[in-house]
């Protein structure tokens, strides 16, 4: 409507100008000869026809002008609101034109961009990269592409892809540049690389765990047998007991590697949480930067939690890692607390679905930069991160959230910009009695006189198994090959009371051997042992009829108790 009014105003101004000229030429019209009324009527008629023709032409021109303005508006909208930034840059790098998207990318008003150097919005380290890009574009006819790091007016960085083309004109040579923000693409590529890295790490960790546990198992077994042969007051016994303690530490380290690479089996067992927290805190102390003060308070008798004991270290490590990142520039104080709490119906923490009862509250607090309230609700989203590309996967808090949920717990976050962050993890106390490890003293380990068929492809392990079982009174027939074991069983299927087999063996795996033996004698008890295997876990073993699953390295007490349990069961356990 405004455009039509402008057109009418223009026509009115034109009419006034014509009338002015007619008035100036008035004397010329006075000299015209007189004409008859008939001629006058004819000429008036013609004037009216011409007037209508002009009005029709004006209307058509008005319509065409409206269409052109509409098309121009569409073009401007397409130009200004395109998903990419359009810039016209002179040979010195000055910005001559920019669309609204480009101005938004740079965080500046469009009118303030004109004449501003494009270099101002490029990281100093990438200035040479853009200069070479300009030179290449100027010397070639086609478009050229480059990727570099740019920054907004407020200093926020982003990754950009530039596609440029030289455009000669009468006013000089210019470069038309299309700028795309590829920060999200870079993050996705980083996540994909991280996923591939974690997959490779998991495969490597699994293989390493298998070999290391196979090597550690006989060390533990022989050490425990040697300890049992020595008197209580023997100095040699004390040395061996210290060595055995270190083998258990090595076993825990392997488990932590598997936890980190997510190569662990889910479980739900009651366990006391203090030792896991204390061991993790002890490890974290050695990893803390010098500018971070580390404080801890672990209450005694926190209680028992049901779940996977290996998840607690991972929760703590991820939370403390985030806290350290928040303080990496200026340093600060990191507190780790664990204590029992009890909530009544009116004291349930906000934003949780906890029920009244007893909980263990694990708290990690820092004095770092804090979290913007606008993004607090997204911090547990997978792949959400505020760190620069390459400095975080965005999975740490998502993993913590998932592990806490597995334990039927809850997590809360209290934070603000420049106010630090406090994270509370609530884990419900379990009333189930903690499983006590079997006695490792040989005098108290149950033995027997049953006949055991044993197979492992590691001669050292076969020797250790055989000596241990025979020391407990069992009669052992041992092999280092699965085929020989199967042939021995086929020839005398009733000559054995139990099969103990390794999982990973050449030619025929332990699972395949167990399946073949169970075809011959379905009631044959089987125990399968593994240092680590992706193809076998406790549930898979149960599914094919194997009675028990032993993760190497197991203590003498644990292994002997499992053997006795299977022999005494008489029927397949659930």
C-alpha positions as CSV (number, residue, x, y, z in Angstrom):
1,X,0.0,0.0,0.0
2,X,2.9,2.3,0.8
3,X,4.4,1.6,-2.6
4,X,1.2,2.6,-4.4
5,X,1.0,5.9,-2.5
6,X,4.6,6.7,-3.5
7,X,3.6,6.0,-7.1
8,X,0.6,8.3,-6.9
9,X,2.7,11.0,-5.4
10,X,5.2,10.7,-8.2
11,X,2.4,11.0,-10.8
12,X,1.0,14.0,-9.0
13,X,4.4,15.7,-9.1
14,X,4.6,14.9,-12.8
15,X,1.2,16.5,-13.4
16,X,2.2,19.7,-11.6
17,X,5.4,19.9,-13.7
18,X,3.4,19.5,-16.9
19,X,0.9,22.2,-15.9
20,X,3.7,24.5,-15.1
21,X,5.2,24.1,-18.6
22,X,1.8,24.6,-20.2
23,X,1.4,27.8,-18.2
24,X,4.8,29.0,-19.4
25,X,3.8,28.4,-23.0
26,X,0.4,30.1,-22.6
27,X,1.2,32.8,-25.3
28,X,1.7,30.2,-27.9
29,X,-1.7,28.7,-27.3
30,X,-3.3,32.2,-27.6
31,X,-2.2,32.5,-31.2
32,X,-4.1,29.3,-32.2
33,X,-6.9,29.9,-34.8
34,X,-10.5,29.7,-33.7
35,X,-12.3,26.4,-34.3
36,X,-15.9,25.3,-34.7
37,X,-17.9,23.7,-31.9
38,X,-18.0,20.5,-33.9
39,X,-14.2,20.4,-34.2
40,X,-13.9,21.2,-30.5
41,X,-16.2,18.3,-29.6
42,X,-14.1,16.0,-31.8
43,X,-10.9,17.1,-30.2
44,X,-12.2,16.8,-26.7
45,X,-13.3,13.3,-27.5
46,X,-9.8,12.4,-28.7
47,X,-8.3,14.0,-25.6
48,X,-10.6,11.8,-23.4
49,X,-9.5,8.7,-25.4
50,X,-5.9,9.6,-24.9
51,X,-6.5,10.3,-21.2
52,X,-8.0,6.9,-20.7
53,X,-5.2,5.3,-22.7
54,X,-2.6,7.0,-20.5
55,X,-4.5,5.9,-17.3
56,X,-4.5,2.3,-18.5
57,X,-0.8,2.5,-19.4
58,X,-0.1,4.1,-16.0
59,X,-2.0,1.3,-14.3
60,X,-0.1,-1.3,-16.2
61,X,3.2,0.4,-15.3
62,X,2.1,0.6,-11.7
63,X,1.4,-3.2,-11.7
64,X,4.7,-4.0,-13.3
65,X,6.5,-1.8,-10.8
66,X,4.8,-3.6,-7.9
67,X,5.8,-7.0,-9.4
68,X,9.4,-5.8,-9.8
69,X,9.4,-4.6,-6.2
70,X,8.0,-7.9,-5.0
71,X,10.6,-9.8,-6.9
72,X,13.3,-7.5,-5.5
73,X,12.0,-8.1,-2.0
74,X,12.2,-11.9,-2.6
75,X,15.7,-11.6,-3.8
76,X,16.7,-9.5,-0.8
77,X,15.1,-12.0,1.6
78,X,16.9,-14.9,-0.1
79,X,20.1,-12.9,0.0
80,X,19.8,-11.7,3.6
81,X,18.3,-14.7,5.2
82,X,20.3,-17.4,3.4
83,X,21.8,-20.1,5.7
84,X,25.3,-18.9,4.7
85,X,27.0,-15.5,4.8
86,X,27.6,-13.5,1.6
87,X,30.4,-11.0,1.5
88,X,31.9,-8.8,-1.2
89,X,35.5,-8.1,-0.3
90,X,38.0,-5.8,-2.0
91,X,41.6,-6.6,-2.7
92,X,42.7,-5.1,0.6
93,X,40.3,-7.3,2.5
94,X,37.8,-4.6,3.2
95,X,34.1,-5.6,3.4
96,X,32.0,-3.8,0.8
97,X,28.8,-5.8,1.1
98,X,27.3,-8.4,3.5
99,X,24.0,-10.1,4.0
100,X,22.2,-10.3,7.4
101,X,23.4,-13.9,8.0
102,X,27.0,-12.9,7.4
103,X,26.6,-10.0,9.9
104,X,25.0,-12.5,12.4
105,X,28.0,-14.8,11.9
106,X,30.3,-12.0,12.9
107,X,28.1,-10.7,15.7
108,X,28.1,-7.1,14.2
109,X,25.5,-4.8,12.7
110,X,25.6,-4.9,9.0
111,X,25.9,-1.1,8.6
112,X,29.1,-1.2,10.7
113,X,30.7,-3.9,8.6
114,X,31.1,-1.8,5.5
115,X,34.8,-0.8,5.1
116,X,35.8,-3.0,8.0
117,X,38.7,-5.4,7.3
118,X,37.6,-9.1,7.0
119,X,40.9,-10.0,8.7
120,X,39.5,-8.6,11.9
121,X,37.2,-11.5,12.1
122,X,39.8,-14.2,11.4
123,X,42.0,-15.7,14.1
124,X,45.5,-14.2,13.8
125,X,47.0,-17.6,13.4
126,X,44.9,-18.1,10.2
127,X,45.6,-14.7,8.6
128,X,48.2,-16.2,6.3
129,X,45.8,-18.9,5.3
130,X,43.2,-16.3,4.2
131,X,45.8,-14.2,2.4
132,X,46.9,-17.2,0.3
133,X,43.3,-18.0,-0.4
134,X,42.8,-14.4,-1.7
135,X,45.8,-14.7,-3.9
136,X,44.7,-18.0,-5.3
137,X,41.2,-16.7,-6.1
138,X,42.6,-13.6,-7.8
139,X,44.8,-15.7,-10.1
140,X,42.2,-18.3,-11.1
141,X,38.9,-18.1,-12.9
142,X,37.0,-20.7,-10.9
143,X,35.9,-20.7,-7.3
144,X,38.3,-21.7,-4.5
145,X,37.6,-23.2,-1.1
146,X,39.4,-23.0,2.2
147,X,38.7,-23.7,5.9
148,X,39.9,-21.5,8.7
149,X,39.0,-20.3,12.2
150,X,37.0,-17.1,12.6
151,X,35.7,-15.1,15.6
152,X,32.7,-13.0,16.3
153,X,32.9,-9.4,17.6
154,X,32.7,-10.7,21.2
155,X,35.6,-13.1,20.6
156,X,33.6,-16.4,20.3
157,X,35.3,-18.6,17.8
158,X,33.8,-20.8,15.1
159,X,35.1,-22.9,12.3
160,X,34.2,-21.6,8.8
161,X,34.4,-22.8,5.2
162,X,35.0,-20.1,2.6
163,X,34.1,-20.4,-1.1
164,X,35.3,-17.5,-3.1
165,X,35.1,-16.2,-6.7
166,X,36.9,-13.2,-8.3
167,X,34.5,-10.6,-9.8
168,X,36.0,-7.9,-12.0
169,X,34.1,-4.6,-12.2
170,X,34.6,-1.1,-13.4
171,X,35.4,0.0,-9.8
172,X,38.1,-2.6,-9.3
173,X,38.5,-6.2,-8.6
174,X,36.3,-7.8,-5.8
175,X,36.0,-11.2,-4.3
176,X,32.6,-12.7,-3.6
177,X,32.9,-15.0,-0.6
178,X,30.3,-17.5,0.8
179,X,31.0,-18.2,4.5
180,X,29.5,-21.4,6.1
181,X,29.7,-22.1,9.8
182,X,31.0,-25.7,10.0
183,X,31.5,-25.8,13.8
184,X,28.7,-28.4,14.3
185,X,30.1,-30.5,11.5
186,X,33.5,-30.4,13.1
187,X,32.0,-31.4,16.4
188,X,30.2,-34.4,14.8
189,X,33.4,-35.4,13.1
190,X,35.2,-35.2,16.4
191,X,32.6,-37.3,18.0
192,X,32.9,-39.9,15.3
193,X,36.6,-40.0,15.7
194,X,36.2,-40.3,19.4
195,X,33.7,-43.2,19.0
196,X,36.2,-45.0,16.7
197,X,39.0,-44.3,19.1
198,X,36.9,-45.7,22.0
199,X,36.0,-48.7,19.9
200,X,39.7,-49.3,19.1
201,X,40.6,-48.7,22.7
202,X,38.0,-51.2,23.8
203,X,39.3,-53.9,21.5
204,X,42.9,-53.2,22.6
205,X,41.8,-53.2,26.3
206,X,40.0,-56.5,25.9
207,X,43.0,-58.2,24.3
208,X,45.4,-56.7,26.8
209,X,43.1,-57.8,29.7
210,X,42.9,-61.3,28.4
211,X,46.7,-61.7,28.1
212,X,47.5,-59.8,31.3
213,X,44.9,-61.7,33.4
214,X,46.2,-65.1,32.0
215,X,49.7,-64.1,33.2
216,X,48.4,-62.7,36.5
217,X,46.3,-65.8,37.4
218,X,49.2,-68.2,37.9
219,X,51.2,-65.6,39.8
220,X,48.3,-65.2,42.3
221,X,47.7,-69.0,42.4
222,X,51.3,-70.0,43.0
223,X,51.8,-67.1,45.5
224,X,48.7,-68.2,47.6
225,X,49.8,-71.8,47.5
226,X,53.3,-70.8,48.7
227,X,51.8,-68.7,51.5
228,X,49.8,-71.7,52.6
229,X,52.9,-73.8,53.0
230,X,54.7,-71.3,55.2
231,X,54.2,-70.7,59.0
232,X,52.3,-67.7,60.2
233,X,55.5,-66.0,61.6
234,X,57.6,-66.6,58.5
235,X,59.2,-63.4,57.1
236,X,59.1,-65.0,53.6
237,X,55.3,-65.4,54.1
238,X,55.0,-61.6,54.8
239,X,57.0,-60.8,51.6
240,X,54.7,-63.1,49.6
241,X,51.6,-61.5,51.2
242,X,52.8,-58.1,50.1
243,X,53.4,-59.4,46.6
244,X,49.9,-60.9,46.6
245,X,48.5,-57.5,47.6
246,X,50.2,-55.9,44.6
247,X,48.8,-58.6,42.3
248,X,45.3,-57.7,43.5
249,X,46.1,-54.0,42.8
250,X,47.2,-55.0,39.2
251,X,43.9,-56.9,38.9
252,X,42.0,-53.7,39.9
253,X,44.0,-51.6,37.4
254,X,43.0,-53.9,34.6
255,X,39.4,-53.7,35.7
256,X,39.6,-49.9,35.6
257,X,41.0,-50.0,32.0
258,X,38.0,-52.2,31.0
259,X,35.6,-49.8,32.8
260,X,37.1,-46.8,30.9
261,X,36.6,-48.5,27.6
262,X,33.1,-49.7,28.5
263,X,34.1,-53.4,28.3
264,X,32.3,-54.5,31.4
265,X,29.4,-56.8,32.1
266,X,26.3,-55.3,33.9
267,X,25.8,-56.6,37.4
268,X,23.6,-55.8,40.4
269,X,25.4,-56.9,43.6
270,X,25.5,-55.3,47.1
271,X,28.8,-53.6,48.0
272,X,30.2,-51.2,50.4
273,X,31.0,-47.9,48.7
274,X,33.8,-46.5,50.9
275,X,36.7,-48.5,49.6
276,X,35.8,-47.7,45.9
277,X,35.6,-44.0,46.7
278,X,38.8,-44.0,48.7
279,X,40.8,-45.8,46.1
280,X,39.5,-43.5,43.3
281,X,40.3,-40.4,45.4
282,X,43.8,-41.7,46.0
283,X,44.3,-42.2,42.3
284,X,42.8,-38.7,41.5
285,X,45.2,-37.0,43.9
286,X,48.1,-38.0,41.7
287,X,46.4,-36.6,38.6
288,X,45.4,-33.1,40.0
289,X,47.2,-30.0,38.6
290,X,49.3,-28.1,41.0
291,X,47.0,-25.1,41.0
292,X,44.0,-27.2,42.3
293,X,43.6,-27.9,46.0
294,X,42.0,-31.3,46.6
295,X,40.0,-32.0,49.7
296,X,38.0,-35.0,50.8
297,X,35.7,-36.2,53.5
298,X,34.6,-39.9,53.3
299,X,32.3,-40.8,56.2
300,X,32.7,-44.2,57.8
301,X,29.9,-46.7,57.5
302,X,28.2,-45.0,54.6
303,X,26.3,-48.1,54.0
304,X,25.8,-50.6,51.2
305,X,24.8,-49.9,47.6
306,X,23.4,-52.4,45.1
307,X,24.8,-52.2,41.5
308,X,28.1,-52.5,39.8
309,X,31.1,-51.6,42.1
310,X,33.1,-50.6,39.0
311,X,30.7,-47.8,38.2
312,X,31.5,-45.7,41.3
313,X,35.1,-44.9,40.2
314,X,33.8,-43.9,36.7
315,X,31.2,-41.6,38.2
316,X,33.8,-39.9,40.4
317,X,36.5,-39.7,37.7
318,X,34.1,-38.0,35.2
319,X,32.8,-35.5,37.8
320,X,36.2,-34.6,39.0
321,X,37.5,-34.3,35.4
322,X,34.8,-31.8,34.6
323,X,35.5,-29.9,37.8
324,X,39.2,-29.7,36.9
325,X,38.4,-28.3,33.4
326,X,36.3,-25.6,35.1
327,X,39.4,-24.5,37.1
328,X,42.2,-25.2,34.7
329,X,43.0,-21.5,34.0
330,X,42.8,-19.9,37.4
331,X,43.0,-23.0,39.7
332,X,40.7,-23.4,42.7
333,X,39.5,-26.0,45.3
334,X,37.9,-29.4,44.6
335,X,36.0,-31.1,47.3
336,X,34.8,-34.8,47.3
337,X,32.5,-35.8,50.1
338,X,30.6,-39.0,50.8
339,X,28.1,-39.4,53.6
340,X,24.9,-41.2,54.6
341,X,21.6,-39.2,54.5
342,X,18.0,-39.9,55.2
343,X,15.0,-38.2,53.6
344,X,11.5,-38.0,54.9
345,X,8.5,-37.3,52.6
346,X,9.0,-33.6,53.0
347,X,12.7,-33.5,52.5
348,X,13.2,-35.1,49.1
349,X,15.7,-33.1,47.0
350,X,14.1,-30.9,44.4
351,X,14.0,-32.1,40.7
352,X,14.4,-35.7,41.7
353,X,12.1,-38.7,41.8
354,X,13.7,-40.2,44.9
355,X,11.5,-41.9,47.5
356,X,11.8,-41.4,51.3
357,X,14.5,-43.5,52.8
358,X,18.3,-43.8,53.3
359,X,20.8,-42.7,50.7
360,X,24.5,-42.2,50.2
361,X,25.2,-38.7,49.0
362,X,28.3,-38.3,47.0
363,X,29.3,-34.6,46.5
364,X,31.8,-33.1,44.1
365,X,32.1,-29.3,44.3
366,X,34.5,-26.9,42.7
367,X,35.2,-23.1,42.7
368,X,35.5,-22.9,38.9
369,X,33.8,-20.8,36.3
370,X,30.4,-22.3,36.9
371,X,27.6,-23.1,34.4
372,X,25.3,-20.6,32.6
373,X,21.7,-21.2,34.0
374,X,20.5,-21.2,30.4
375,X,22.3,-24.4,29.6
376,X,22.1,-26.2,32.9
377,X,19.2,-28.3,31.6
378,X,21.2,-29.6,28.7
379,X,24.5,-30.7,30.5
380,X,23.4,-34.3,30.7
381,X,22.5,-34.5,27.0
382,X,24.8,-36.8,25.0
383,X,27.5,-34.9,23.1
384,X,26.5,-31.6,24.6
385,X,29.7,-29.7,25.5
386,X,30.8,-26.1,26.0
387,X,34.4,-27.0,25.4
388,X,36.3,-26.2,22.2
389,X,36.4,-28.8,19.5
390,X,38.9,-31.5,20.4
391,X,38.8,-30.8,24.2
392,X,35.7,-32.8,25.1
393,X,33.4,-35.5,23.8
394,X,30.3,-34.2,25.5
395,X,29.8,-37.7,27.0
396,X,31.2,-37.4,30.5
397,X,28.1,-36.2,32.3
398,X,25.8,-38.2,30.1
399,X,27.6,-41.4,31.2
400,X,27.4,-40.3,34.8
401,X,23.7,-39.7,34.5
402,X,23.2,-43.1,32.9
403,X,25.3,-44.9,35.6
404,X,23.4,-43.1,38.4
405,X,20.1,-44.1,36.8
406,X,21.3,-47.7,36.7
407,X,21.8,-47.6,40.5
408,X,18.2,-46.2,40.8
409,X,19.7,-43.0,42.1
410,X,19.5,-39.3,41.2
411,X,21.8,-36.4,40.4
412,X,21.4,-32.7,41.0
413,X,23.5,-29.7,40.0
414,X,23.8,-26.3,41.7
415,X,25.8,-23.8,39.7
416,X,26.0,-20.3,38.4
417,X,28.4,-18.2,36.3
418,X,31.6,-17.5,38.4
419,X,30.0,-19.2,41.4
420,X,31.4,-22.7,41.0
421,X,29.5,-25.9,40.7
422,X,28.2,-28.5,43.2
423,X,27.0,-31.9,42.0
424,X,25.2,-34.2,44.4
425,X,24.8,-37.9,43.5
426,X,22.2,-39.8,45.6
427,X,22.5,-43.7,45.7
428,X,19.9,-45.7,47.6
429,X,21.2,-47.8,50.5
430,X,20.7,-51.5,50.0
431,X,19.5,-53.7,52.8
432,X,21.0,-56.8,51.2
433,X,23.9,-58.3,53.0
434,X,27.3,-57.7,51.3
435,X,28.7,-60.8,49.7
436,X,31.8,-61.9,51.6
437,X,34.7,-63.2,49.6
438,X,35.5,-66.9,50.2
439,X,38.2,-67.7,52.7
440,X,41.7,-67.9,51.1
441,X,43.4,-69.9,53.8
442,X,43.9,-73.4,52.6
443,X,42.9,-74.8,55.9
444,X,39.4,-73.4,55.5
445,X,39.0,-73.8,51.7
446,X,36.6,-76.7,50.9
447,X,38.1,-79.5,48.8
448,X,37.0,-82.8,47.6
449,X,37.9,-86.1,45.8
450,X,35.9,-85.7,42.6
451,X,37.4,-86.3,39.1
452,X,38.0,-83.1,37.2
453,X,38.7,-82.7,33.5
454,X,40.8,-79.6,32.9
455,X,41.8,-77.8,29.7
456,X,43.6,-74.5,28.9
457,X,45.9,-73.6,26.0
458,X,48.4,-71.9,28.4
459,X,50.7,-74.7,29.9
460,X,51.5,-72.4,32.9
461,X,47.8,-72.1,33.8
462,X,47.2,-75.8,33.3
463,X,50.1,-76.6,35.7
464,X,48.8,-74.1,38.3
465,X,45.2,-75.3,38.1
466,X,46.3,-78.9,38.4
467,X,48.5,-78.3,41.5
468,X,45.9,-76.2,43.2
469,X,43.1,-78.7,42.6
470,X,45.2,-81.7,43.6
471,X,46.3,-79.8,46.7
472,X,42.6,-79.6,47.6
473,X,42.2,-83.4,47.1
474,X,40.7,-83.5,43.6
475,X,41.8,-86.0,40.9
476,X,42.7,-84.0,37.8
477,X,43.1,-85.0,34.2
478,X,44.6,-82.0,32.3
479,X,45.1,-81.1,28.6
480,X,46.3,-78.1,26.7
481,X,44.1,-78.8,23.6
482,X,40.4,-78.8,23.2
483,X,40.3,-81.7,20.7
484,X,42.3,-84.0,23.0
485,X,40.0,-83.1,25.8
486,X,36.9,-83.9,23.7
487,X,38.4,-87.3,22.6
488,X,39.2,-88.2,26.2
489,X,35.7,-87.4,27.3
490,X,34.1,-89.3,24.4
491,X,36.1,-92.4,25.3
492,X,35.0,-92.2,29.0
493,X,32.0,-89.8,29.5
494,X,31.3,-91.1,33.0
495,X,34.9,-90.9,34.2
496,X,34.6,-87.2,35.1
497,X,32.5,-85.2,37.5
498,X,33.4,-81.7,36.3
499,X,34.8,-79.9,33.2
500,X,36.9,-76.7,33.7
501,X,37.7,-75.0,30.4
502,X,39.3,-71.8,29.2
503,X,37.2,-69.6,26.8
504,X,39.7,-68.6,24.1
505,X,41.5,-71.5,22.6
506,X,42.7,-72.3,19.1
507,X,40.8,-74.7,16.8
508,X,37.9,-75.1,19.3
509,X,36.7,-72.4,21.8
510,X,35.7,-73.3,25.3
511,X,32.0,-72.6,24.5
512,X,32.1,-75.0,21.5
513,X,33.9,-77.7,23.6
514,X,31.3,-77.3,26.4
515,X,28.5,-77.6,23.8
516,X,29.9,-80.8,22.3
517,X,30.4,-82.4,25.8
518,X,26.9,-81.4,26.8
519,X,25.6,-83.2,23.7
520,X,27.3,-86.4,24.9
521,X,26.3,-85.9,28.5
522,X,23.7,-83.2,29.2
523,X,24.1,-83.3,33.0
524,X,27.8,-82.7,32.9
525,X,28.8,-79.7,35.1
526,X,30.9,-77.2,33.3
527,X,32.9,-74.1,34.6
528,X,34.3,-71.7,32.0
529,X,37.2,-69.4,32.8
530,X,38.2,-66.2,30.9
531,X,40.8,-63.5,31.2
532,X,38.4,-61.4,29.0
533,X,36.2,-62.3,26.1
534,X,33.7,-60.3,24.1
535,X,32.1,-63.5,22.9
536,X,31.4,-64.8,26.3
537,X,29.9,-63.4,29.5
538,X,28.0,-64.8,32.5
539,X,24.6,-64.7,30.7
540,X,25.9,-66.3,27.5
541,X,27.5,-69.1,29.6
542,X,24.2,-69.8,31.4
543,X,22.3,-69.8,28.1
544,X,24.3,-72.7,26.7
545,X,24.2,-74.8,29.9
546,X,27.4,-73.8,31.6
547,X,27.0,-73.8,35.3
548,X,29.5,-71.1,36.3
549,X,31.6,-68.4,34.8
550,X,35.0,-67.4,36.4
551,X,36.7,-64.2,35.5
552,X,40.5,-64.6,35.7
553,X,42.4,-63.8,37.8
554,X,40.4,-65.2,40.7
555,X,41.7,-65.8,44.1
556,X,42.4,-69.4,45.3
557,X,39.4,-69.1,47.7
558,X,37.0,-67.8,45.0
559,X,38.1,-70.4,42.5
560,X,37.9,-73.3,45.0
561,X,34.5,-72.1,46.3
562,X,33.1,-72.0,42.7
563,X,34.4,-75.6,42.0
564,X,32.8,-76.9,45.3
565,X,29.5,-75.0,44.6
566,X,29.1,-76.5,41.1
567,X,29.9,-80.1,42.4
568,X,27.5,-79.8,45.3
569,X,24.7,-78.2,43.2
570,X,23.7,-81.5,41.4
571,X,21.4,-79.4,39.1
572,X,22.1,-76.5,36.8
573,X,22.0,-73.2,38.7
574,X,19.7,-70.4,37.6
